[in-house]
Amino acid sequence: MNDFLSGHKDINWISYNPAAGEVASMLDQYHIHVIVNDTMQHTIDRSALYNMLDAHHIDTNIKYIMFTSLDQADDIFNEAFLHEANEYVKMSDFDQLPHIIRQAATCRSYTFGDQLHTLVHGRKKLLVQEGYGPLLHLIVKGKSQPQIARELSMSTAAIAKKINQIHQMFNWKGSIQQLADKCAKWGIL
């Protein structure tokens, strides 16, 4: 990647893999606009990935591009959603990386790149079609399962089943409240 990007003079590229606690000093040392991270490189030691993602959380103006070997849209969406990526580039589309870096670096209002926006829109459409939207909206509002069951005229067992289905749809391990809040933040609801 270093050799490829060094040929693009308008992209100042550094290769850096900070250890825990080094992220803040890295941000002080370098003026970072975009982070490109190979998520598959970190399948054994996920701590390096999480250390890099700290920069994205410390400074929300930093855009995060996920470089991935994943091919299935659902897998790509779930990985991007989990790590709050702004865009992704498939390894098979490596030559598009400079264009996507430039796009992310120059647009301050950039939430999602074109490719990830398409996946987010598809997930939103699926949630609406499957009837999960109203449930997630009520969860975002802090409603309990019994309250949701009453408002949606469903049993609490049916609500629990829908929540389990949503967890599976997103391959989500956290709480349903965290998932619903993230869906709202991403504009999926």
Secondary structure, DSSP 8 states (H G I E B T S, - for coil): -HHHHHT-TT---------TT-HHHHHHHS--SEEEEEGGGGSS-HHHHHHHHHHHHH-TTSEEEEEE---SHHHHHHHHHHHT-SEEEEGGGGGGHHHHHHHHHH-TT-SS-HHHHHHHHHHHHHHHHTT-HHHHHHHHTT--HHHHHHHHT--HHHHHHHHHHHHHHHT--S-HHHHHHHHHHHT--
